């Protein structure tokens, strides 16, 4: 398999292709209502599907590719910030970088795309909301309420989509 090396990091052509393709999906999601779904009863709070390409990239091509797609998710969140906490690059970007690693290792250890989807989604939700609380943007009761509403919905949606996409990709690759 052909590999491209740069500063000690090595990516295969497949990995570069997956990163580009799912990075483009992440960009497209960030520019449409499908990437950030407003929660009507919570002002300026959105449920996201942006973590789904990150999880899929991690499962299909490893943690580095997942982290690259996660960086696109984080930067898009930072650039389109409509509230003070996502104007903070640590809140907007850092948890999104971690999705690639946690999803990959959840998949590697369990061989389950469902487990990877749950772990990746929880990494995003818990990471972002923990930082929002740590920086004092929202009180704990609000953070826990958002975690309950958004986190539950995001886990369900990502589990269904990731399982279906990964199953289809595995069939297509064979």
C-alpha positions in Angstrom: 0.0 0.0 0.0 1.4 3.4 -1.0 2.2 5.7 2.0 2.8 9.4 2.2 5.3 10.3 5.0 5.6 13.7 6.5 7.6 14.6 9.7 7.5 11.0 10.9 3.7 10.5 10.3 2.7 8.2 7.6 -0.7 8.0 5.9 -1.8 5.6 3.2 -3.6 6.9 0.1 -6.8 5.3 1.5 -6.4 7.2 4.8 -5.9 10.5 2.9 -8.9 9.8 0.8 -11.1 9.0 3.8 -9.9 12.1 5.6 -10.7 14.3 2.6 -14.1 12.7 1.9 -15.3 12.8 5.5 -13.7 16.2 6.1 -15.8 17.4 3.2 -18.9 15.8 4.7 -18.1 17.6 8.0 -17.7 20.9 6.2 -21.0 20.3 4.3 -22.8 19.5 7.6 -21.4 22.6 9.2 -22.9 24.7 6.5 -26.4 23.2 6.7 -29.0 22.8 9.4 -28.2 19.0 9.4 -24.9 19.6 11.2 -26.2 21.7 14.1 -29.9 21.1 14.9 -31.3 23.9 17.0 -33.1 22.8 20.2 -36.1 25.1 20.2 -36.6 25.3 24.0 -32.9 26.1 24.7 -31.7 29.5 23.3 -28.5 29.2 21.2 -28.1 25.5 21.9 -27.8 22.9 19.1 -27.7 19.2 19.0 -25.0 18.1 16.6 -24.4 15.4 14.0 -21.0 16.8 13.2 -19.3 14.1 15.3 -20.6 11.3 13.1 -18.0 11.7 10.3 -15.3 11.8 12.9 -16.4 8.5 14.4 -16.7 6.9 11.0 -13.3 8.1 10.0 -11.8 6.7 13.2 -13.4 3.3 12.6 -12.5 3.1 8.9 -9.0 4.7 8.9 -7.7 5.0 12.5 -7.2 7.6 15.2 -5.1 10.0 13.2 -7.6 10.3 10.4 -10.4 10.6 13.0 -8.5 13.4 14.7 -8.0 15.2 11.4 -11.8 15.1 10.7 -12.4 16.1 14.4 -10.2 19.2 13.8 -12.4 20.2 10.9 -15.5 19.8 13.2 -13.9 21.8 16.0 -12.7 24.6 13.7 -16.1 24.9 12.1 -17.7 25.0 15.5 -15.3 27.8 16.5 -15.8 29.8 13.2 -19.6 29.7 13.4 -19.9 30.3 17.1 -23.1 32.0 18.1 -22.5 31.9 21.8 -19.5 32.8 24.1 -18.5 29.3 25.0 -17.8 28.2 21.4 -15.8 31.4 20.8 -13.3 29.8 23.2 -11.1 27.6 21.0 -10.4 25.2 23.9 -14.1 24.4 24.2 -14.8 24.4 20.5 -11.8 22.4 19.3 -10.2 20.3 22.0 -13.0 17.8 22.7 -13.5 17.3 19.0 -9.9 16.2 18.6 -10.4 13.6 21.2 -13.4 11.9 19.5 -11.0 10.3 16.9 -9.0 8.6 19.6 -11.8 7.5 21.9 -13.9 6.1 19.0 -11.0 4.3 17.4 -10.0 2.5 20.7 -13.6 1.7 21.6 -13.9 0.1 18.2 -10.6 -1.7 18.4 -11.3 -3.1 21.8 -14.9 -4.1 21.2 -15.1 -4.6 17.4 -18.5 -2.8 17.7 -19.3 0.3 15.7 -22.2 0.8 18.1 -19.7 1.0 21.0 -17.5 3.4 19.0 -20.5 5.6 18.3 -21.6 5.8 21.9 -18.1 6.5 23.2 -17.3 9.1 20.5 -20.6 10.9 21.1 -20.1 10.9 24.9 -16.6 12.2 24.4 -18.0 15.1 22.5 -20.9 15.8 24.9 -19.0 15.3 28.1 -15.9 17.1 26.9 -17.7 20.1 25.6 -20.1 20.4 28.5 -17.3 19.8 31.1 -15.3 22.7 29.6 -18.3 24.9 29.4 -18.9 24.4 33.1 -15.2 24.6 34.0 -14.9 28.0 32.3 -18.0 29.2 34.1 -20.2 29.8 31.1 -23.1 27.8 32.4 -24.1 26.5 35.9 -24.0 22.8 36.6 -27.8 22.3 36.6 -28.0 23.7 33.0 -25.1 21.7 31.8 -26.6 18.5 33.2 -30.0 19.3 31.6 -28.3 19.9 28.2 -26.3 16.6 28.6 -29.5 14.7 29.3 -31.4 16.1 26.4 -28.7 16.6 23.7 -26.5 13.7 24.9 -29.3 11.2 24.7 -30.6 12.3 21.3 -27.0 12.5 19.9 -26.1 9.0 21.2 -29.3 7.5 19.6 -28.8 9.3 16.2 -25.1 8.6 16.0 -25.5 5.0 16.9 -28.0 4.4 14.2 -26.2 6.3 11.5 -22.7 5.0 12.3 -23.8 1.4 12.5 -25.5 1.6 9.1 -22.7 3.5 7.4 -19.9 1.3 8.7 -21.8 -1.9 7.8 -22.3 -0.5 4.2 -18.7 0.5 4.0 -17.5 -2.9 5.1 -19.6 -4.6 2.4 -18.4 -2.1 -0.2 -14.8 -2.7 0.7 -15.1 -6.5 0.5 
